[in-house]
Structures are given as structure tokens and as C-alpha cells.
Amino acid sequence: MIHLTELVANVLNVPASTLDEYSGPANQPSWDSLAQVTIVAAVEGTYGVSLTMPEILAIKNIGDLDAALKRHGVG
């Protein structure tokens, strides 16, 4: 299974090595609102989860995505 950071990097079209758990819209210019939707869809499809709207709205970085996945038993 693809690593979360690699998945986000693929969506953002940036090297995975440039991302870490703190990477998000605040510090990644390519992570805009459309990228957010695309990342959520990719995460849900890849890991077989359905994130709730409150979970989606709380995602501010890769660490938040990882925490949401763990709450769904992934990782």
C-alpha cells in the first residue's frame, strides 16, 4: 500500500522528500482547496475509508490525515 506522504506528494505533484507531517495548505503552495478535495478522495479510495465532514474540515496537514486514518483503523 502506498505511504500517505507519497500519496499526497503524487496529488500535489511534488517530491515526497519535500513533505512531512506538518506539510499542509499553510506551507505547500500547491495544496489549495481543489487539492484538498483531491487528497481526501485519494485517501478514501486508497485506504478504503469514508471520512466525515468534521474530519475533512479538521485536516490542516499530513499529520491530521494520518490521525484520521488511525481513527479508522488504518496505520
N, C-alpha and C positions, 0 to 999 in steps of 0.2 A: 504494500500500500504506500502511496506517495506521502511523504512527510508534509505536514501542514505548511511549513515555511516554503517548501518547494512549490506547493500548490498556489500559495499567494504570489510567489515570485512569477510563476507562469502566467497568472492572471494579469499581474502588473507589468509583465514583460521587462523584469529587472533580474539581475543575478541574485540567486538565493543568498549568496555570501554577503549581500548588502542589507539583509534583513535580520532582525532579531525579535524577541518577544515584545519589545517596545515599539516596533515599527507599526505605523498606522497612518491615517489621513493627516495627522498633525505634522508628520515629518517625512512623508512619502508623497511627493507632488502628483504621482500617477494614481494615487489612491483617492479618487474622488467618489461622488455619490454613485455613479454608474459602476465603478469598480467595486464599491461596497456590495451592491446587489449581485454582481457577477461572482464575487468571492463567496458570498453566502450561498448562492446557488451551487457553486463548485464544491463547497464544503459539504452541503447537504447531499449532493449527488455522489460524491466520492466516499463519504463515510456513512451514508445511509441513515441520516438523522433528519429530523424536522425541527428547526429552531423556532422558538416562539417569537412573536413580535417584540416583547420586552427584552429577550435575549439579543435579538438582532440590534435593537436600539442601544444596547449597552456595550456593543463591540466598538472599542476605541483603538485596539491594536491586536497583534497576533496573540499575545498572552491572553486577552479576553476570549478570543476564538478558541484557544486551547482549553481554557477553563470551561467554556460552554460545552465543548466536546466531551470533556471528562464528566460533566454532569449527566451526559447522555450515555456514559459507559464506554466512551472511545478514548483510548490512550491510556 
